[in-house]
């Protein structure tokens, strides 16, 4: 109890509560309109997606290019549960998370022995399979998409799910299991020699990352009313990966800051998508030249001291 009630934890809890109450008051006062809230939704979704992908790629070293596929599965699962079965949003989120986690388990088991580019290609292929299945499934609207999804995503749901994602993954990384996962990234052979069940942890991490991507999908589906398979294609996975690498592989705080910056940049360039892709290409080039771990490291340390 004393460890939990530290001064740092109390300050953090107070800031979290203050952030929620501030936005809530501004929304009730009409200062935060629908467009500003759209930006908040985009930032929240990208934080969840980036932090969950960082667990897979940054902390465990598994290079995944199919994270948008898990988001797609979560979005359709929540859409089906809330539209076709008229279930409450809480069950929609739960169903979305569990469906995506099951998909993560499904793709994680056969790809355990793959590394680097081979794993990336396998996850990319999985993402394309999910997209093609969605395009050819009449039950979920096929290429026309699934519409008339009730708008349940609001500020309390968005804020609580972002916090839930960050807290769970942060605590996992700083636990015994998290140290085992980090050892796998550093030296898989040495981890195996020390008795770490590498395969089990890889499956666990992949499923956890997919679980939270499914939550992001549910929030997306129940905010935008309408979803299509093409909304979760290869470029969406690249967008998430760019956020992770820019913020620093293995840095949750970096993913949060990077998600905010790139979300605002993307929204400001929506009218000129060609320039958006050029800027993304330049960012990728800079990351490859100056190493992903060091781009925002100094900025993060100034803004938020390392835990």
LOTORRO-911776 format. One record per residue (C-alpha): residue in one letter; chain; x, y, z. Coordinates in steps of 0.001 Angstrom, whole numbers. Each point is the difference from the previous one (the first is absolute). Example, Ala and Ser with C-alpha at 12.3 -4.5 7.8 and 13.67 -1.06 7.14 Angstrom:
BEGIN
+------+-------+---------+---------+---------+
| rest | kette |       u |       v |       w |
+------+-------+---------+---------+---------+
|    a |     A |   12300 |   -4500 |    7800 |
|    s |     A |    1370 |    3440 |    -660 |
+------+-------+---------+---------+---------+
This chain:
BEGIN
+------+-------+---------+---------+---------+
| rest | kette |       u |       v |       w |
+------+-------+---------+---------+---------+
|    x |     A |       0 |       0 |       0 |
|    x |     A |    2835 |    2406 |     855 |
|    x |     A |    1621 |    -747 |   -3353 |
|    x |     A |   -3229 |     862 |   -1813 |
|    x |     A |    -669 |    3199 |    1959 |
|    x |     A |    3271 |    1674 |    -903 |
|    x |     A |     235 |    3722 |    -676 |
|    x |     A |     697 |    -624 |   -3684 |
|    x |     A |   -3009 |   -2294 |    -394 |
|    x |     A |   -2277 |    2451 |    1785 |
|    x |     A |    1150 |    2854 |   -2248 |
|    x |     A |    -519 |   -2181 |   -3074 |
|    x |     A |   -3512 |    -962 |    1138 |
|    x |     A |    -842 |    3651 |     657 |
|    x |     A |    1208 |    1022 |   -3470 |
|    x |     A |   -1996 |   -2815 |   -1607 |
|    x |     A |   -3174 |    1077 |    1820 |
|    x |     A |     644 |    3666 |    -800 |
|    x |     A |     475 |    -783 |   -3695 |
|    x |     A |   -3289 |   -1857 |    -156 |
|    x |     A |   -1940 |    2668 |    1891 |
|    x |     A |    1501 |    2843 |   -2039 |
|    x |     A |   -1039 |   -1474 |   -3343 |
|    x |     A |   -3407 |    -967 |    1401 |
|    x |     A |    -634 |    3555 |    1204 |
|    x |     A |    1163 |    1490 |   -3314 |
|    x |     A |   -2349 |   -2317 |   -1881 |
|    x |     A |   -2958 |     953 |    2198 |
|    x |     A |     857 |    3672 |    -493 |
|    x |     A |       2 |    -461 |   -3766 |
|    x |     A |    3652 |    1015 |    -372 |
|    x |     A |     933 |   -3450 |   -1282 |
|    x |     A |   -2244 |    -492 |   -3033 |
|    x |     A |    -510 |   -3086 |   -2174 |
|    x |     A |    3079 |     716 |   -2144 |
|    x |     A |    2330 |     351 |    2997 |
|    x |     A |   -1456 |   -3164 |    1509 |
|    x |     A |     660 |   -1780 |   -3304 |
|    x |     A |    3653 |     935 |     474 |
|    x |     A |    -100 |   -1355 |    3559 |
|    x |     A |   -1484 |   -3268 |   -1248 |
|    x |     A |    2721 |    -302 |   -2639 |
|    x |     A |    2713 |     650 |    2584 |
|    x |     A |   -1509 |   -2484 |    2465 |
|    x |     A |    -287 |   -2751 |   -2602 |
|    x |     A |    3574 |     539 |   -1163 |
|    x |     A |    1291 |    -128 |    3574 |
|    x |     A |   -1714 |   -3351 |     592 |
|    x |     A |    1241 |   -1397 |   -3316 |
|    x |     A |    3557 |    1309 |     390 |
|    x |     A |     451 |   -1170 |    3602 |
|    x |     A |   -1393 |   -3457 |    -818 |
|    x |     A |    2199 |    -354 |   -3102 |
|    x |     A |    2992 |    1174 |    2024 |
|    x |     A |    -581 |   -2941 |    2314 |
|    x |     A |     401 |   -2333 |   -2988 |
|    x |     A |    2690 |    1802 |   -1991 |
|    x |     A |    1798 |    2238 |    2464 |
|    x |     A |     142 |   -2141 |    3121 |
|    x |     A |      15 |   -3504 |   -1485 |
|    x |     A |    1707 |     628 |   -3332 |
|    x |     A |   -2682 |   -1575 |   -2211 |
|    x |     A |    -351 |    2086 |   -3159 |
|    x |     A |   -3730 |      74 |    -787 |
|    x |     A |   -1640 |    1641 |   -3019 |
|    x |     A |   -3511 |   -1240 |     660 |
|    x |     A |   -1106 |    2002 |    3032 |
|    x |     A |   -2795 |    1698 |   -1943 |
|    x |     A |   -1481 |   -3447 |    -671 |
|    x |     A |    -582 |    -493 |    3737 |
|    x |     A |   -1604 |    3433 |     156 |
|    x |     A |   -2221 |   -1018 |   -2919 |
|    x |     A |   -1087 |   -3200 |    1758 |
|    x |     A |    -828 |    1969 |    3141 |
|    x |     A |   -1936 |    2628 |   -1961 |
|    x |     A |   -2138 |   -2560 |   -1805 |
|    x |     A |    -521 |   -2070 |    3146 |
|    x |     A |   -1278 |    3035 |    1902 |
|    x |     A |   -2051 |    1122 |   -2998 |
|    x |     A |   -1684 |   -3388 |    -321 |
|    x |     A |    -709 |    -271 |    3726 |
|    x |     A |   -1456 |    3507 |     310 |
|    x |     A |   -1870 |      85 |   -3336 |
|    x |     A |   -1184 |   -3523 |    -722 |
|    x |     A |    -375 |   -1210 |    3595 |
|    x |     A |    -782 |    3370 |    1640 |
|    x |     A |    2380 |    -670 |    2892 |
|    x |     A |    1375 |    2766 |    2273 |
|    x |     A |    3297 |    1623 |    -892 |
|    x |     A |    1807 |   -1588 |    2950 |
|    x |     A |    -646 |   -3438 |   -1501 |
|    x |     A |     911 |    1345 |   -3421 |
|    x |     A |    3427 |    1076 |    1274 |
|    x |     A |     507 |   -3288 |    1821 |
|    x |     A |    -999 |   -2000 |   -3064 |
|    x |     A |    2271 |    2110 |   -2197 |
|    x |     A |    2984 |    -444 |    2311 |
|    x |     A |    -471 |   -3744 |     375 |
|    x |     A |    -558 |    -504 |   -3737 |
|    x |     A |    3176 |    1890 |    -845 |
|    x |     A |    1943 |   -1877 |    2714 |
|    x |     A |   -1210 |   -3312 |   -1449 |
|    x |     A |    1217 |    1147 |   -3416 |
|    x |     A |    3345 |     919 |    1551 |
|    x |     A |     210 |   -3484 |    1468 |
|    x |     A |    -934 |   -1479 |   -3386 |
|    x |     A |    2749 |    1851 |   -1893 |
|    x |     A |    2507 |    -152 |    2857 |
|    x |     A |     239 |   -3781 |     289 |
|    x |     A |    1025 |    -825 |   -3613 |
|    x |     A |    2373 |    2969 |    -299 |
|    x |     A |    1994 |    -603 |    3190 |
|    x |     A |    3110 |   -1178 |   -1816 |
|    x |     A |      35 |    2977 |   -2365 |
|    x |     A |    2094 |    3083 |     689 |
|    x |     A |     644 |    3402 |   -1526 |
|    x |     A |   -1105 |     390 |   -3610 |
|    x |     A |   -1606 |   -3447 |    -111 |
|    x |     A |   -2281 |     771 |    2932 |
|    x |     A |    -840 |    3383 |   -1534 |
|    x |     A |    -990 |   -1677 |   -3275 |
|    x |     A |   -2111 |   -2582 |    1841 |
|    x |     A |   -1888 |    2654 |    1984 |
|    x |     A |    -391 |    2096 |   -3153 |
|    x |     A |   -1535 |   -3021 |   -1717 |
|    x |     A |   -2333 |    -529 |    2949 |
|    x |     A |   -1144 |    3609 |    -266 |
|    x |     A |    -787 |    -443 |   -3684 |
|    x |     A |   -1918 |   -3213 |     728 |
|    x |     A |   -2158 |    1831 |    2553 |
|    x |     A |    -640 |    2836 |   -2465 |
|    x |     A |    -945 |   -2335 |   -2870 |
|    x |     A |   -2301 |   -2050 |    2239 |
|    x |     A |   -1708 |    3225 |    1087 |
|    x |     A |    -420 |    1154 |   -3607 |
|    x |     A |   -1682 |   -3286 |    -953 |
|    x |     A |   -2202 |    -512 |    3059 |
|    x |     A |   -3592 |    1073 |    -582 |
|    x |     A |    -843 |    -404 |    3686 |
|    x |     A |    2117 |    3044 |     868 |
|    x |     A |    -866 |    1955 |   -3136 |
|    x |     A |    2906 |   -1073 |   -2190 |
|    x |     A |    1666 |    2825 |   -1917 |
|    x |     A |   -2912 |    2313 |     876 |
|    x |     A |     886 |    -264 |    3670 |
|    x |     A |   -2027 |    -284 |    3193 |
|    x |     A |   -2099 |    3052 |     801 |
|    x |     A |   -2559 |    1293 |    2517 |
|    x |     A |    2361 |    -821 |    2877 |
|    x |     A |   -1205 |    1808 |    3145 |
|    x |     A |    2285 |    2741 |    1285 |
|    x |     A |     920 |   -1169 |    3472 |
|    x |     A |    3582 |    1276 |      56 |
|    x |     A |     141 |    3059 |    2244 |
|    x |     A |    2590 |    1738 |    2148 |
|    x |     A |    -321 |   -2297 |    3068 |
|    x |     A |     360 |   -3142 |   -2148 |
|    x |     A |    2886 |    1423 |   -2002 |
|    x |     A |    1930 |    1298 |    2991 |
|    x |     A |    -518 |   -3140 |    2090 |
|    x |     A |    1093 |   -2332 |   -2820 |
|    x |     A |    3148 |    2037 |    -684 |
|    x |     A |     890 |     -92 |    3700 |
|    x |     A |    -837 |   -3697 |     229 |
|    x |     A |    2342 |    -782 |   -2902 |
|    x |     A |    2909 |    2038 |    1339 |
|    x |     A |    -318 |   -1241 |    3598 |
|    x |     A |    -320 |   -3689 |    -892 |
|    x |     A |    2896 |     -11 |   -2464 |
|    x |     A |    2187 |    2133 |    2294 |
|    x |     A |    -606 |   -2335 |    2936 |
|    x |     A |     575 |   -3059 |   -2176 |
|    x |     A |    3349 |    1303 |   -1256 |
|    x |     A |    1139 |     775 |    3558 |
|    x |     A |   -1033 |   -3418 |    1308 |
|    x |     A |    1866 |   -3308 |      71 |
|    x |     A |   -1630 |    -938 |   -3307 |
|    x |     A |    1020 |    3318 |   -1509 |
|    x |     A |    3644 |    -607 |     878 |
|    x |     A |    -257 |   -3397 |   -1683 |
|    x |     A |   -1407 |    1658 |   -3119 |
|    x |     A |    2829 |    2555 |     -31 |
|    x |     A |    2548 |   -2776 |     287 |
|    x |     A |   -1488 |   -1664 |   -3083 |
|    x |     A |     546 |    3185 |   -1996 |
|    x |     A |    3606 |     343 |    1167 |
|    x |     A |    1069 |   -3620 |    -520 |
|    x |     A |   -2533 |   -2698 |    -777 |
|    x |     A |    2546 |   -2816 |     188 |
|    x |     A |    1274 |    1076 |    3413 |
|    x |     A |   -3582 |     366 |    1253 |
|    x |     A |    -764 |   -3552 |   -1085 |
|    x |     A |    3150 |   -1237 |    1747 |
|    x |     A |   -1108 |    1732 |    3204 |
|    x |     A |   -3335 |   -1807 |     -78 |
|    x |     A |   -2201 |    2775 |   -1373 |
|    x |     A |   -2938 |   -1532 |   -1964 |
|    x |     A |     627 |    2111 |   -3103 |
|    x |     A |   -2832 |   -1398 |   -2118 |
|    x |     A |   -2555 |     483 |    2767 |
|    x |     A |     999 |    3613 |     571 |
|    x |     A |     -19 |     808 |   -3711 |
|    x |     A |   -3553 |   -1301 |    -303 |
|    x |     A |   -1026 |    1877 |    3154 |
|    x |     A |    1430 |    3302 |   -1229 |
|    x |     A |   -1511 |    -364 |   -3461 |
|    x |     A |   -3409 |    -740 |    1487 |
|    x |     A |     265 |    2902 |    2471 |
|    x |     A |     909 |    2438 |   -2764 |
|    x |     A |   -2908 |   -1251 |   -2101 |
|    x |     A |   -2332 |     263 |    3025 |
|    x |     A |     580 |    3727 |     343 |
|    x |     A |    -107 |     567 |   -3770 |
|    x |     A |   -3451 |   -1579 |     141 |
|    x |     A |   -1035 |    2549 |    2628 |
|    x |     A |    1167 |    2790 |   -2322 |
|    x |     A |   -2055 |   -1563 |   -2782 |
|    x |     A |   -3125 |     -28 |    2158 |
|    x |     A |     453 |    3669 |     917 |
|    x |     A |     526 |     828 |   -3686 |
|    x |     A |   -3064 |   -1893 |   -1219 |
|    x |     A |   -2314 |    1459 |    2637 |
|    x |     A |    1097 |    3549 |    -687 |
|    x |     A |      -4 |     210 |   -3790 |
|    x |     A |   -3278 |   -1891 |    -566 |
|    x |     A |    1424 |   -1677 |   -3104 |
|    x |     A |    2972 |   -2314 |    -675 |
|    x |     A |    1489 |   -1530 |   -3163 |
|    x |     A |    2729 |   -2639 |    -379 |
|    x |     A |    2158 |    2450 |   -1971 |
|    x |     A |     176 |    2288 |    3040 |
|    x |     A |    2294 |   -2549 |    1681 |
|    x |     A |    2416 |    -766 |   -2806 |
|    x |     A |    3777 |    -136 |    -237 |
|    x |     A |     450 |    3779 |     227 |
|    x |     A |   -1817 |     101 |    3340 |
|    x |     A |    2503 |   -2520 |    1391 |
|    x |     A |    2825 |    2165 |   -1358 |
|    x |     A |   -1482 |    3073 |    1694 |
|    x |     A |       0 |   -1807 |    3349 |
|    x |     A |    3540 |   -1270 |    -526 |
|    x |     A |    1245 |    3511 |    -825 |
|    x |     A |   -1463 |    1273 |    3283 |
|    x |     A |    1734 |   -2780 |    1938 |
|    x |     A |    3391 |     439 |   -1613 |
|    x |     A |     -74 |    3793 |     199 |
|    x |     A |    -803 |    -136 |    3713 |
|    x |     A |    2719 |   -2570 |     620 |
|    x |     A |     -94 |   -3775 |     -23 |
|    x |     A |    -610 |   -1178 |    3549 |
|    x |     A |   -1290 |    3334 |    1308 |
|    x |     A |   -3640 |     316 |    1068 |
|    x |     A |     369 |    3703 |     723 |
|    x |     A |    1568 |     515 |   -3403 |
|    x |     A |   -2931 |   -1755 |   -1672 |
|    x |     A |   -2453 |    2291 |    1800 |
|    x |     A |    1833 |    3188 |   -1005 |
|    x |     A |     555 |   -1203 |   -3563 |
|    x |     A |   -3678 |    -982 |    -336 |
|    x |     A |   -1077 |    3503 |    1005 |
|    x |     A |    2448 |    1721 |   -2373 |
|    x |     A |    -654 |   -2186 |   -3049 |
|    x |     A |   -3765 |     -64 |     550 |
|    x |     A |    -140 |    3793 |     -61 |
|    x |     A |    2335 |      80 |   -3018 |
|    x |     A |   -2114 |   -2541 |   -1884 |
|    x |     A |   -3243 |    1851 |     720 |
|    x |     A |    1496 |    3307 |   -1113 |
|    x |     A |    1095 |   -1541 |   -3329 |
|    x |     A |   -3213 |   -1841 |    -844 |
|    x |     A |    -741 |    2391 |   -2837 |
|    x |     A |    3341 |    -736 |   -1684 |
|    x |     A |     616 |   -3768 |     357 |
|    x |     A |    2937 |      74 |   -2431 |
|    x |     A |    1952 |    2362 |    2275 |
|    x |     A |    -927 |   -2167 |    2972 |
|    x |     A |    1691 |   -3022 |   -1568 |
|    x |     A |    3077 |    2062 |    -895 |
|    x |     A |     326 |    1149 |    3613 |
|    x |     A |    -422 |   -3580 |    1224 |
|    x |     A |    2733 |   -1117 |   -2401 |
|    x |     A |    2352 |    2696 |    1324 |
|    x |     A |    -761 |   -1061 |    3586 |
|    x |     A |     793 |   -3621 |    -843 |
|    x |     A |    3261 |    1035 |   -1621 |
|    x |     A |    1035 |    2008 |    3058 |
|    x |     A |    -881 |   -2901 |    2286 |
|    x |     A |    2111 |   -2447 |   -1965 |
|    x |     A |    2995 |    2355 |     -60 |
|    x |     A |      13 |    1194 |    3608 |
|    x |     A |   -1248 |   -3176 |    1725 |
|    x |     A |   -3563 |    -233 |    1300 |
|    x |     A |     963 |    -175 |    3667 |
|    x |     A |    1596 |    3462 |     -23 |
|    x |     A |   -2405 |    2224 |   -1952 |
|    x |     A |   -2306 |    1031 |    2819 |
|    x |     A |    2053 |   -1276 |    2912 |
|    x |     A |    1293 |    3402 |    1116 |
|    x |     A |   -3403 |    1608 |    -478 |
|    x |     A |   -1732 |   -2719 |    2024 |
|    x |     A |    2465 |     376 |    2872 |
|    x |     A |    -673 |    3724 |     139 |
|    x |     A |   -3772 |    -342 |    -150 |
|    x |     A |    -434 |   -3066 |    2163 |
|    x |     A |    2764 |   -1453 |    2159 |
|    x |     A |     793 |   -3616 |    -601 |
|    x |     A |   -1794 |   -2237 |    2497 |
+------+-------+---------+---------+---------+
